Amino acid sequence: MEIWLDEETLKFLYVTLVGFYRYTDYPITVGFNEGIISVCIERPKTGIYGYIPFPHFLHKATVFMETIINFHPFADGNKRVSLLATFYFLYWNGYDLNIPEDADEFTIEVAKGKKSLNDILLWLVRNSKRDFFSIYRSRFNEICIRLWERYSHLRPLIEVFVPLFTPLYPFMFFREKILGKRKKP
């Protein structure tokens, strides 16, 4: 089972980043386009007459990242949202993305058209890993989703446990970037 980010989750990540950057020297301008958000969500799922052009999770993550960066569903912060959304897409599907220090520079090069889908895929392969624990976590997430969909009376319990398995690591990346920029004269 693939766990996809939906439109509401993508907007939630965006609003979280808006709040995160609110009182910095680099605030995010608020605004988004519902139609383009929908396209960003659907493009990695594309299938054409039974042909799946993006068959693997890392292919889907590649297209997801590139689409958010280049289709600009948000008024500002598209590169930051793409990095965060790609992290969680991979995380919920059994991969751990180690966000390198130069990830912001990489996303800028993607936005400038200097990186192809193959470059993004290679970057994700280099910076991602899959092991027993990440696969187990993914299966746990699938179970939670199925319980959520099937048993509405269990939702309060699921709402307590699921955040315990949601890492704050990508936000620490952004925090370090904000603090690093403040230290510079």
C-alpha positions as CSV (number, residue, x, y, z in Angstrom):
1,M,0.0,0.0,0.0
2,E,1.3,3.4,-0.9
3,I,0.7,6.2,1.5
4,W,0.1,9.4,-0.3
5,L,0.0,13.0,0.9
6,D,-3.3,14.5,0.0
7,E,-4.1,18.1,-0.7
8,E,-4.9,18.9,3.0
9,T,-1.7,17.4,4.2
10,L,0.3,19.4,1.6
11,K,-1.4,22.6,2.7
12,F,-0.8,21.6,6.4
13,L,2.9,21.3,5.7
14,Y,2.9,24.7,3.9
15,V,1.0,26.4,6.7
16,T,3.4,24.9,9.2
17,L,6.4,26.3,7.3
18,V,4.7,29.7,7.1
19,G,4.4,29.7,10.8
20,F,7.9,28.4,11.2
21,Y,9.4,31.2,9.1
22,R,7.0,34.0,10.3
23,Y,9.4,35.9,12.6
24,T,12.6,35.3,10.5
25,D,14.3,37.4,7.9
26,Y,12.9,35.1,5.3
27,P,9.1,34.9,5.9
28,I,6.9,32.9,3.5
29,T,4.2,34.8,1.6
30,V,0.8,33.2,2.1
31,G,-1.3,31.9,-0.8
32,F,-1.9,28.8,-2.8
33,N,-3.7,27.5,-5.9
34,E,-6.0,24.5,-5.2
35,G,-5.9,23.3,-8.8
36,I,-2.2,23.2,-9.0
37,I,-1.9,21.5,-5.6
38,S,-4.2,18.8,-6.9
39,V,-2.0,18.4,-10.0
40,C,1.1,18.1,-7.7
41,I,-0.6,15.3,-5.8
42,E,-1.8,13.4,-8.8
43,R,1.2,13.6,-11.2
44,P,3.3,11.0,-9.4
45,K,0.3,8.6,-9.5
46,T,0.0,8.9,-13.3
47,G,-0.8,5.8,-15.3
48,I,-1.4,5.7,-19.1
49,Y,-3.3,2.8,-20.5
50,G,-1.9,0.4,-17.9
51,Y,1.7,1.8,-18.2
52,I,3.0,3.2,-15.0
53,P,5.8,5.8,-15.8
54,F,6.9,6.2,-12.2
55,P,6.8,2.6,-10.8
56,H,9.0,2.9,-7.7
57,F,8.6,5.0,-4.6
58,L,11.8,6.9,-5.3
59,H,10.5,7.6,-8.9
60,K,7.2,8.9,-7.4
61,A,9.1,11.0,-4.8
62,T,11.3,12.4,-7.6
63,V,8.3,13.5,-9.6
64,F,6.5,14.8,-6.5
65,M,9.5,17.0,-5.5
66,E,10.1,18.3,-9.1
67,T,6.4,19.1,-9.6
68,I,6.0,21.1,-6.4
69,I,9.1,23.1,-7.2
70,N,8.3,23.8,-10.8
71,F,4.5,24.0,-10.8
72,H,4.5,26.6,-7.9
73,P,1.3,25.7,-6.1
74,F,2.2,28.1,-3.3
75,A,2.8,31.9,-3.5
76,D,6.2,31.3,-1.8
77,G,8.2,28.5,-0.2
78,N,7.7,25.9,-2.9
79,K,11.2,24.5,-2.6
80,R,10.9,24.2,1.2
81,V,7.5,22.6,0.9
82,S,8.8,20.2,-1.7
83,L,11.7,19.1,0.5
84,L,9.4,18.6,3.5
85,A,6.7,16.8,1.5
86,T,9.2,14.5,-0.1
87,F,10.7,13.7,3.3
88,Y,7.3,12.7,4.7
89,F,6.2,10.8,1.5
90,L,9.4,8.7,1.7
91,Y,9.1,8.4,5.5
92,W,5.6,7.1,5.4
93,N,6.5,4.6,2.7
94,G,9.5,3.0,4.3
95,Y,12.4,5.2,3.5
96,D,14.5,7.6,5.6
97,L,15.7,10.7,3.8
98,N,18.8,12.2,5.3
99,I,18.5,15.8,4.3
100,P,22.0,17.0,3.4
101,E,23.3,20.5,4.3
102,D,23.2,21.6,0.7
103,A,19.5,20.5,0.1
104,D,18.4,24.1,-0.2
105,E,21.0,24.8,-2.9
106,F,19.9,21.6,-4.7
107,T,16.3,22.6,-4.8
108,I,17.3,26.0,-6.1
109,E,19.1,24.3,-9.0
110,V,16.0,22.2,-9.7
111,A,13.9,25.4,-9.8
112,K,16.4,27.0,-12.2
113,G,16.1,23.9,-14.5
114,K,19.7,22.8,-13.9
115,K,18.7,19.4,-12.5
116,S,16.7,16.8,-14.5
117,L,14.4,14.1,-13.1
118,N,17.3,11.7,-13.2
119,D,19.5,14.1,-11.2
120,I,16.7,14.4,-8.6
121,L,16.3,10.6,-8.5
122,L,20.1,10.1,-8.0
123,W,20.1,12.7,-5.2
124,L,17.2,10.9,-3.5
125,V,18.9,7.5,-3.9
126,R,22.1,8.9,-2.4
127,N,20.4,10.5,0.5
128,S,17.8,7.8,1.3
129,K,18.0,4.5,3.0
130,R,15.6,1.6,3.6
131,D,16.0,-0.8,6.4
132,F,14.0,-3.2,8.7
133,F,12.9,-0.4,11.0
134,S,11.8,2.0,8.2
135,I,9.8,-0.8,6.5
136,Y,8.2,-1.8,9.9
137,R,7.2,1.8,10.5
138,S,5.6,1.9,7.1
139,R,3.6,-1.2,7.8
140,F,2.5,0.3,11.1
141,N,1.4,3.5,9.3
142,E,-0.7,1.3,6.9
143,I,-2.4,-0.4,9.8
144,C,-3.2,3.0,11.4
145,I,-4.7,4.3,8.1
146,R,-6.8,1.2,7.7
147,L,-8.0,1.4,11.3
148,W,-8.7,5.1,10.8
149,E,-10.8,4.4,7.7
150,R,-12.7,1.4,9.1
151,Y,-13.2,2.1,12.8
152,S,-14.2,5.7,13.6
153,H,-14.4,5.0,17.3
154,L,-10.6,4.3,17.3
155,R,-9.7,7.7,15.8
156,P,-9.0,9.3,19.2
157,L,-6.5,6.5,20.1
158,I,-4.9,6.7,16.6
159,E,-4.6,10.5,16.9
160,V,-2.6,10.0,20.1
161,F,-0.1,7.5,18.7
162,V,0.5,8.6,15.2
163,P,2.2,11.9,16.1
164,L,4.7,9.8,18.2
165,F,5.9,8.3,15.0
166,T,6.2,11.6,13.1
167,P,9.8,12.9,13.1
168,L,10.7,16.5,13.6
169,Y,14.0,16.0,11.9
170,P,13.1,17.9,8.7
171,F,12.1,20.9,10.8
172,M,15.4,20.8,12.5
173,F,17.0,21.2,9.1
174,F,15.0,24.4,8.5
175,R,15.8,25.6,12.0
176,E,19.5,25.2,11.5
177,K,19.3,27.1,8.2
178,I,17.4,30.0,9.9
179,L,19.9,30.1,12.7
180,G,22.8,29.9,10.3
181,K,21.6,32.8,8.3
182,R,21.1,34.9,11.5
183,K,24.7,34.3,12.6
184,K,26.1,35.7,9.3
185,P,26.8,39.5,9.4
